[in-house]
Amino acid sequence: MKILHLDSSILGDNSASRALSAETVTHLKNSHPEAEIIYHDLAAQPVPELGSGHVGARFGAEVTDEALQADLARGNAFIDELIAADVVVIGVPMYNFTVSAQLKNWIDRIVVAGKTFRYGDNGPIGLLPEARRPF
Ligand SMILES: Cc1cc2nc3c(=O)[nH]c(=O)nc-3n(C[C@H](O)[C@H](O)[C@H](O)COP(=O)(O)O)c2cc1C
């Protein structure tokens, strides 16, 4: 079993979502001791917000900036991890009526047409394995 565990709260040790996600992963580990866990703290190692360079790269522009190259590689790794994961546990705070900017920046990396979704006649269709369900 592969578990992808993300935290995205900016409140550190005072975070409720971090406590909840940690408890969930502990519960999973107890029932699946062999589980492989990939963890990202999206507040401690923030994902930069999406910029014109990312969009250009997505549409085939040559990328010469090393920082952008590294960031694009990180984004691709996020997608690979998501597709490979059997369970995804995300600590999600609500700030100002939406998810944290830290999590939104990760979402902006993994929502890629042809990889994690495709456009259908009636809207987007997810491409992740069908066994995924909210936990
Ligand atoms: C900047 C900020 C904005 C918030 N906005 C909302 C909100 O719009 N709606 C809400 O129900 N709670 C809001 N809250 C309360 C948080 O959802 C609550 O503190 C929650 O515990 C945050 O998750 P965390 O502890 O994991 O960071 C806000 C908290 C902060 C610090």
The ligand as an SDF file (V2000), in Angstrom:
LIG
                    3D

 31 33  0  0  0  0  0  0  0  0999 V2000
   -6.4910   33.3420    8.0420 C   0  0  0  0  0  0  0  0  0  0  0  0
   -7.6050   32.4330    8.4730 C   0  0  0  0  0  0  0  0  0  0  0  0
   -8.7790   32.4030    7.7620 C   0  0  0  0  0  0  0  0  0  0  0  0
   -9.8340   31.5700    8.1590 C   0  0  0  0  0  0  0  0  0  0  0  0
  -10.9840   31.5410    7.4280 N   0  0  0  0  0  0  0  0  0  0  0  0
  -11.9820   30.7000    7.7790 C   0  0  0  0  0  0  0  0  0  0  0  0
  -13.1780   30.6060    7.0080 C   0  0  0  0  0  0  0  0  0  0  0  0
  -13.3330   31.2480    6.0040 O   0  0  0  0  0  0  0  0  0  0  0  0
  -14.1420   29.7520    7.4030 N   0  0  0  0  0  0  0  0  0  0  0  0
  -14.0020   28.9850    8.5250 C   0  0  0  0  0  0  0  0  0  0  0  0
  -14.9260   28.2260    8.8400 O   0  0  0  0  0  0  0  0  0  0  0  0
  -12.8680   29.0460    9.2670 N   0  0  0  0  0  0  0  0  0  0  0  0
  -11.8690   29.8710    8.9250 C   0  0  0  0  0  0  0  0  0  0  0  0
  -10.7360   29.9300    9.6640 N   0  0  0  0  0  0  0  0  0  0  0  0
  -10.5850   29.0370   10.8210 C   0  0  0  0  0  0  0  0  0  0  0  0
   -9.7650   27.8270   10.3750 C   0  0  0  0  0  0  0  0  0  0  0  0
  -10.4720   27.0510    9.4260 O   0  0  0  0  0  0  0  0  0  0  0  0
   -9.3980   27.0010   11.6010 C   0  0  0  0  0  0  0  0  0  0  0  0
   -8.5060   27.7720   12.3630 O   0  0  0  0  0  0  0  0  0  0  0  0
   -8.7870   25.6880   11.2000 C   0  0  0  0  0  0  0  0  0  0  0  0
   -8.3580   25.0560   12.3920 O   0  0  0  0  0  0  0  0  0  0  0  0
   -7.6240   25.8970   10.2460 C   0  0  0  0  0  0  0  0  0  0  0  0
   -6.9630   24.6660    9.9940 O   0  0  0  0  0  0  0  0  0  0  0  0
   -5.5290   24.4630   10.5950 P   0  0  0  0  0  0  0  0  0  0  0  0
   -5.6720   24.5640   12.0990 O   0  0  0  0  0  0  0  0  0  0  0  0
   -5.1180   23.1030   10.1870 O   0  0  0  0  0  0  0  0  0  0  0  0
   -4.6180   25.5230   10.0520 O   0  0  0  0  0  0  0  0  0  0  0  0
   -9.6830   30.7610    9.3030 C   0  0  0  0  0  0  0  0  0  0  0  0
   -8.4760   30.7940   10.0150 C   0  0  0  0  0  0  0  0  0  0  0  0
   -7.4430   31.6100    9.6070 C   0  0  0  0  0  0  0  0  0  0  0  0
   -6.1450   31.6100   10.3810 C   0  0  0  0  0  0  0  0  0  0  0  0
  1  2  1  0
  2  3  1  0
  2 30  2  0
  3  4  2  0
  4  5  1  0
  4 28  1  0
  5  6  2  0
  6  7  1  0
  6 13  1  0
  7  8  2  0
  7  9  1  0
  9 10  1  0
 10 11  2  0
 10 12  1  0
 12 13  2  0
 13 14  1  0
 14 15  1  0
 14 28  1  0
 15 16  1  0
 16 17  1  0
 16 18  1  0
 18 19  1  0
 18 20  1  0
 20 21  1  0
 20 22  1  0
 22 23  1  0
 23 24  1  0
 24 25  2  0
 24 26  1  0
 24 27  1  0
 28 29  2  0
 29 30  1  0
 30 31  1  0
M  END
$$$$
